[in-house]
Amino acid sequence: MAAVAQCVRGALRPRLPLLSVALRTSPRLLCAATQQKNPGQNLEEDQSQSQNEQKVEPSSAEKLLAEEKAKLEEQLREVTEKYKRALADAENVRQRSQKLVEEAKLYGIQSFCKDLLEVADILEKATESVPKEEIKDENPHLKSLYEGLVMTEIQIQKVFKKHGLLRLNPVGAKFDPYEHEALFHTPVEGQEPGTIALVSKIGYKLHGRTLRPALVGVVKDA
């Protein structure tokens, strides 16, 4: 067996230098052989690169979608706020308009009432000017005239009350500059300063608003 091995080595030794020379002189053959030996590795690298590109592309698209979503949400928020403000403004306008309409219904007769107050004042003065001792059955005409004036005055006050027009006769009440107009101040014994001692002219209020202040005399310190 040893003799056979020696014979084989002896036969190969002269061929080794030739193989070495062949490899030196043809490096292209070596590169080609190397490339042919690793086709699977190149395919794996291509697939890996393609997967990386696919991973980058979806992340970029998601970023764009997120930005677009944020913009749309901001626009929706702005539109919602504008819509709410518009509703609030419309409701305020509606309430103001309704209030104006109601006030027009209540106080639209204000000028007419002021004119009628002069008539009521004349009727009151007429009834007060009739001497009470003269109202007798012996004077039927005067008595009838007086009773007619009194009935007219009562009826006109009923009409005033029906439409929200009330008398202000504040004798003994505290002076209120929103309802009374002071003509003079005078000391009055037994009455508290600041109270009304005399009413020169009756006042009126229309639905709680002073239409004509009462003309009064106010008690002051002695």
Disulfide bonds with the S-S distance in Angstrom:
none
